[in-house]
Amino acid sequence: MYLLAEGKVEVEVAGRKVAILEPGQFIGEMALLAGQAASATTRACSPARCLVWDRSALDRSLMRSSDLRSTLYAATGSNLSKKIAQQNAEF
């Protein structure tokens, strides 16, 4: 999972551009929450910097700390709801 710190990232699903992510947004949170492989492809649109979490290390940390797990799930849930609202506004 990634947290975009600088730049913009394009999100594609089945070859179709579905979103542009900006700093402060997570990348890969749906795969983390679902415990599955990523369902989208991301590509930097400009030079970008991200905070990166290794999946297995993050999973171990989340298992050890319910506070961390609650905080991360709240943050990713909030981020996902904003992405959904943005998608709905485009229709």
Residue pairs with C-beta under 8 A, 6 or more apart in sequence:
1 26
1 27
1 28
1 29
1 31
1 32
1 52
1 53
1 55
1 58
2 26
2 27
2 28
2 50
2 51
2 52
2 53
3 24
3 25
3 26
3 27
3 50
3 51
4 21
4 22
4 23
4 24
4 25
4 26
4 27
4 48
4 49
4 50
5 23
5 48
5 49
5 50
5 51
6 23
6 47
6 48
6 49
7 23
7 44
7 45
7 46
7 47
7 48
7 49
8 20
8 21
8 22
8 44
8 45
8 46
8 48
9 20
9 21
9 27
9 42
9 43
9 44
9 45
9 48
10 17
10 19
10 20
10 21
10 42
10 43
10 44
10 45
11 17
11 18
11 19
11 20
11 21
11 40
11 41
11 42
12 18
12 40
12 41
12 42
12 43
13 39
13 40
13 41
18 40
18 87
19 83
19 86
19 87
20 45
21 27
21 42
25 79
25 82
25 83
26 75
26 76
26 79
27 42
27 50
28 38
29 76
29 79
29 80
30 38
30 39
30 40
30 80
31 37
31 38
31 39
32 55
32 58
32 76
33 73
33 76
33 80
61 68
62 68
62 69
62 72
63 69
